[in-house]
Amino acid sequence: MAALEACQANPALTDLLDELVQNLAKAQGKLFPAIKLPPDSPASVDMMRRAMDYLAQSLSILQETRDIGEAAEITAASIARALKALHPVVKAAKDEAATRSIPPASPTDSGALSVNVNTMLNMSTDHQFYNGFSQNIEEGGIFVATFDPKPIDSRVIVNFKLPGGRPVTARGLVHWVREYNPMTPDMAPGMGVKFTDLLPEDKKAIEEYVSKRAPMFYDDDK
């Protein structure tokens, strides 16, 4: 609520207001019913995970508004407090599920998991392409910022949009996972999806994009 009120009170945030409010409202929409359920129930944990993703998207949007002033600072601080409160609850539930030997979600032989990137990629999003020593993006992939990464080696289909609204659908494997670390809150959690099937025209569009925003580096040997 504090984040929403701060956003709506500052005219300087007008250009980003719709996207910010949409993500914050979606987070609220997940958290309100979640608090009425037992905190370790699967439904509650799933809603809290989704709320964390929406909050993380809002923080990503705010990265380009750091110089706007007090409203952006209040909004970012409110979101950070919410993430700090939610993370240990969700982590504890995941750890408890692991002790019960509940297997994580995995793709079936009939298809792959669908992963949708909620925002269009730009210079400030936490979602980012990566490559290794080969410098070939087709042998690299895309880092998807999320608090609910899929298991390593899961087959996934990633849907995202490049600047200008160009949609891209690519098949891949979850190659690596970065867990949330409260000691480094600016480093987004998520998963690296290595491309396994990329259309030539999509590869060309991605290469054009990374010529303006250099991809992050991931060492296959580590």
Secondary structure in CASP SS format (residue, H / E / C, confidence):
PFRMAT SS
TARGET T0000
AUTHOR 0000-0000-0000
METHOD secondary structure of the structure
MODEL  1
M C 1.00
A H 1.00
A H 1.00
L H 1.00
E H 1.00
A H 1.00
C H 1.00
Q H 1.00
A H 1.00
N C 1.00
P H 1.00
A H 1.00
L H 1.00
T H 1.00
D H 1.00
L H 1.00
L H 1.00
D H 1.00
E H 1.00
L H 1.00
V H 1.00
Q H 1.00
N H 1.00
L H 1.00
A H 1.00
K H 1.00
A H 1.00
Q H 1.00
G H 1.00
K H 1.00
L H 1.00
F H 1.00
P H 1.00
A H 1.00
I C 1.00
K C 1.00
L C 1.00
P C 1.00
P C 1.00
D C 1.00
S C 1.00
P H 1.00
A H 1.00
S H 1.00
V H 1.00
D H 1.00
M H 1.00
M H 1.00
R H 1.00
R H 1.00
A H 1.00
M H 1.00
D H 1.00
Y H 1.00
L H 1.00
A H 1.00
Q H 1.00
S H 1.00
L H 1.00
S H 1.00
I H 1.00
L H 1.00
Q H 1.00
E H 1.00
T H 1.00
R C 1.00
D C 1.00
I C 1.00
G C 1.00
E H 1.00
A H 1.00
A H 1.00
E H 1.00
I H 1.00
T H 1.00
A H 1.00
A H 1.00
S H 1.00
I H 1.00
A H 1.00
R H 1.00
A H 1.00
L H 1.00
K H 1.00
A H 1.00
L H 1.00
H H 1.00
P H 1.00
V H 1.00
V H 1.00
K H 1.00
A H 1.00
A H 1.00
K H 1.00
D H 1.00
E H 1.00
A H 1.00
A H 1.00
T H 1.00
R C 1.00
S C 1.00
I C 1.00
P C 1.00
P C 1.00
A C 1.00
S C 1.00
P C 1.00
T C 1.00
D C 1.00
S C 1.00
G C 1.00
A C 1.00
L E 1.00
S E 1.00
V E 1.00
N E 1.00
V C 1.00
N C 1.00
T C 1.00
M C 1.00
L C 1.00
N C 1.00
M C 1.00
S C 1.00
T C 1.00
D C 1.00
H C 1.00
Q E 1.00
F E 1.00
Y E 1.00
N E 1.00
G C 1.00
F C 1.00
S C 1.00
Q C 1.00
N C 1.00
I H 1.00
E H 1.00
E H 1.00
G C 1.00
G E 1.00
I E 1.00
F E 1.00
V E 1.00
A E 1.00
T C 1.00
F C 1.00
D C 1.00
P C 1.00
K C 1.00
P C 1.00
I C 1.00
D C 1.00
S C 1.00
R E 1.00
V E 1.00
I E 1.00
V E 1.00
N E 1.00
F E 1.00
K E 1.00
L E 1.00
P C 1.00
G C 1.00
G C 1.00
R E 1.00
P E 1.00
V E 1.00
T E 1.00
A E 1.00
R E 1.00
G E 1.00
L E 1.00
V E 1.00
H E 1.00
W E 1.00
V E 1.00
R E 1.00
E C 1.00
Y C 1.00
N C 1.00
P C 1.00
M C 1.00
T C 1.00
P C 1.00
D C 1.00
M C 1.00
A C 1.00
P C 1.00
G E 1.00
M E 1.00
G E 1.00
V E 1.00
K E 1.00
F E 1.00
T E 1.00
D E 1.00
L C 1.00
L C 1.00
P H 1.00
E H 1.00
D H 1.00
K H 1.00
K H 1.00
A H 1.00
I H 1.00
E H 1.00
E H 1.00
Y H 1.00
V H 1.00
S C 1.00
K C 1.00
R C 1.00
A C 1.00
P C 1.00
M E 1.00
F E 1.00
Y C 1.00
D C 1.00
D C 1.00
D C 1.00
K C 1.00
END
